[in-house]
Amino acid sequence: MSEPTEPPTDVELAAMERRAEALWDAGDAAGAELWLRRAATGGSAGAMAKLGTLLSTDGRIGEGIDWLETAAARGDSMAGQQLGLLHLERGNLDDAERWLRPAAEHGLPEALCNMGVLANRRGRNDEAERWYERAVRAGNPTAMRSLGLHLARRGAFDRARELLTEAARRGRADAMAVLGALHLDRGDQLAGERWLRKGAAAGDPDSMFHLALFLREQNTAYLAGDLADPAVLRAAAAIATGRTPAQQEARQWLERAAALGHPQSLRLLHDL
């Protein structure tokens, strides 16, 4: 008769989690899952949360939620936050709030930001701004972008610009698209184009799309002058056939954005 197996110690559980992280970083998702399962089965709430997140990302939502709920019941706040995000993505707003609110009240920046998203989806814009403000104070760049966009829509340009600039500095390339559009709306083409080009260069498809629209509008300058002038006629022909440098560059950006799945770029390319 075999001896009963001793449960793993905290040191052994931590080693399992480190092994899982190393395998994940090496691109071995199956190996990472195996070691996370061992640590989760051994009682590690952190491993349960990571396993639940991995499974949910892989499309195994039901099992992922089971592990996340077990981790949350053991006091893992990150598991509760992930559960709230999963429910938010699936449109289950009440369930999302049930999990997000405790994490937000504990000051977790992402949970604070997602409470803002939740309030926004319910049409409670003032409440959304309050949650975003708290997330901004906690240093969340996503909240900086979201709050900046809210403030820009109601005309608070200076604060919006500050928040969006900080969000961009912290790695939110999509904040650059908003900054570019804001400057263009205010007639500052130089700053607008600069931000759109920075966002496009950083790989943001929305920046690429808006840069393409901006470039296409630059063709009007080619029509200045007498239409009897052969040079003006050649410029007009280039515009009509989409062969101006601005149009060609615009199409290149649209194609890059479309390759990244940007829906508006896909539609515009289809119509060209």
Sequence and secondary structure as in RCSB ss.txt:
>XXXX:A:sequence
MSEPTEPPTDVELAAMERRAEALWDAGDAAGAELWLRRAATGGSAGAMAKLGTLLSTDGRIGEGIDWLETAAARG
DSMAGQQLGLLHLERGNLDDAERWLRPAAEHGLPEALCNMGVLANRRGRNDEAERWYERAVRAGNPTAMRSLGLH
LARRGAFDRARELLTEAARRGRADAMAVLGALHLDRGDQLAGERWLRKGAAAGDPDSMFHLALFLREQNTAYLAG
DLADPAVLRAAAAIATGRTPAQQEARQWLERAAALGHPQSLRLLHDL
>XXXX:A:secstr
         HHHHHHHHHHHHHHHHTT HHHHHHHHHHHHHTT HHHHHHHHHHHHHTT HHHHHHHHHHHHHTT
 HHHHHHHHHHHHHTT HHHHHHHHHHHHHTT HHHHHHHHHHHHHTT HHHHHHHHHHHHHTT HHHHHHHHHH
HHHTT HHHHHHHHHHHHHTT THHHHHHHHHHHHTT HHHHHHHHHHHHHTT HHHHHHHHHHHHHGGGGGG S
 TTSHHHHHHHHHHHTT SHHHHHHHHHHHHHHHTT HHHHHHHHH 
